[in-house]
Amino acid sequence: MDGPVTAFLDDRIVARGSRTTVTRLLEEKYPADHAVLRVFDDESGRIVDLDYWDAGAATAARGRGRPKLGVVAREITLLPRQWEWLSRQKGGASATLRRLIDAASQAEPSPESRRDAAYRFMSDHCGDRPGYEEALRALYRGETERLRTLIDGWPQDVRGYVERLLGAA
């Protein structure tokens, strides 16, 4: 997956973009700092690992599927009624699942998923900051203005990223 990520060096954003783009940029500009760079997924707020040694190479060896299209065959488990429903859909099970996944991935993230992304980032990157625990309480209470007040003393890039994850920036 090559979704958008944001890279931090300490409390400063040093790169933002697709994983491939950010990986290449970090390799070029910060080759000695890989151990202290922290890269976060912009949708989930989770920390991600980048493959600095293989940024431009193909991902995994492909097995079954349609290799030229990047289709990879994997197993999924569904109930019999779900398989039955899928079999009645136009294009069959695989095409229907691809359409459902594409529609869901293009949908706007819910307020809960945005909040959870902010929580993940804050938990990983902000735990030693003043007002951290109270900021988390405000986050989960939906007290946006109180949250902003509590994180006002945090570094600008950190504050901005929290707001971006929440959809405010």
N, C-alpha and C positions, 0 to 999 in steps of 0.2 A: 504494500500500500504506500502511496506517495502523497499522502495528505499533507496539509500545511502544518508546520512546526515552528517553534520559536526557540532560539538558543540564547542562553544566558551565560555570561562570564561574570561570576560574582552576582552583582545586582544590576548589571547592565545588559540590555538586549544587544547582541552582536550579529544576529542573523535571523531572518524570518523568510519563510517560503516553503516550497516542497522539500521533502526529505532529501531528495537527490541534490537539489540546488544548495541546500544548507550544508549537507555533508561535504560537497566539493568546496564551498566557501570556507568552511572551518578547516578543512585539510590545508588549503592555501594560506589562510591568514593566521591560524592558531595551531600549527602543528605540534607545538610543545605543551599546549594547554588542554589536550583531550581529557585528561583526568579531572579537571576542574570545570569543564564546560557541562552545563545541564541543558538538555533539550526536552521541550514539552510539546505534546500533541495539542494543537489548537482547538480540537473538538472535545477531547476528553479531559484535558488537563493532566494526563498521565505523563510521567517521564518516559522517554523513549531512548533506545540505544541505536546509534547510527553505526553502520559498517564502514569505517574509515578506510579499510583496505580494499573494498570492492564496490565503491560508489557507482561506477558506471557499468558494471558487469550485469549479466542476466541474473535474476534472483535464484531460483532453484531448478534443479534438473526436472524436466517435465516428463510426466508419464502419460497416462491415458488422457483423452480430451482432444481439443483442437489446438495443437501447439502454435500454429501460425496466428491464431486469434488470442492466444494467452489463456485459453480455457483449460482448467485443471479439474480432473474428476476427483471427487471426494465423497465420502459416505455421510448421509444424514439419516436421522431416525425420526420417523413420524408415526402417528397412530394410523390404523387402517382407514378410518373415515377421512383423514387428511390426505392420504394417498389417493383415495377415491375422488375427493374433490379436485385434487391436482390433475388427475387423469382426464377429467371432464373439461379442463380449461384449454383455450386455444393455444396451440403450439406445444402442448404437453407440459410435464412437470418442470423440466429445466428452464424452459422459456418463461413459464409463469413465475417461478422462483426468482429468476433474474429481473423480471419486471417489478415484482414486489420489493426486492432489495433496492433496485434503482430508485423507485418512488420513495421508499423510506429514507434512503441516504440523501435525497435531495430536499426532504422536508426540513423546515426550520426546527432547530433544536428546541425542546420544551424548556420552560423555565427551570424545571427540576434538574434536567440534564446540564443546563448551564451552571446552576448552583453547585451541582456535584463536581463539575469540571473545576470551578473556582476552588472548591474545598480541596480537591486532590492537589492542585498547584500550591495552595496555601499550606497544606499539611507537609508537603515535601520541601518547600522553599522558604517558608515564613515562620516556622515554629519557634524561633528564638527572638522574634520581633516583639517590641512592646505592644501590648493590647491584643496579641494574637488570639488568645482563648475567647476574649470578649468579642473580637471581630468574627470568629466562627459562630458564636451564638447569634450575633446580629445577622449574619449571612443566612442561617437556618430559620430565623424568625421572619425573614423578609424585610428587615429594617435597613433598607438601602442607604438612607442618609446617615444613620448611625454607623454603619459599616464604613462609609466614606470618611466620616470623622475619625474613626478609630485607626484607619490605615493612612491617614493624612501625613503622618511623620515617616512613613516608609519610603524607600527610594522610588523616584518617579517611574522608572520602568516596571518595577514590581507592582506598584499601584495601578498603573495603566494596563498591565496584563491581567490583573484581577478583574478590572472593569471590562476589558475586552472579552474575557471568558464569560462574563455575565451578560454580554451583549450590549453594554452601555457605551462602548467606545467604538 
